[in-house]
């Protein structure tokens, strides 16, 4: 199992505070679900991921394709997270993981 450290005041960052204001706790939770998911895939070097859209849709528990597209675009405005749809895949760049301490443990 991996775990990662992040700033205890992450909520005070402008981009996360804006996300919470715009999307409520549901959007904020989805953001952390994605970061946790990506941290689990993180190899310590590459901050780029190609994730099938269906995987992200299931992770976020979003049924509507329009809502998924809108929310993924909204996430792209957060510092350290870039998401682009390419066919049936989301190409995600998460340099914020390079700033976090990802630790492998049991």
HUTALIN-V303291 format. One record per helix or strand of 2 or more residues. SS is the DSSP state (~ for helix, > for strand). FROM is the first residue (numbers start at 1). LEN is the number of residues. If there is no record, write none. Layout:
[[SS FROM LEN] [SS FROM LEN]]
This chain:
[[> 2 4] [~ 10 3] [~ 14 28] [> 48 5] [~ 53 8] [~ 65 11] [> 82 5] [> 89 5] [~ 96 4] [> 101 4]]
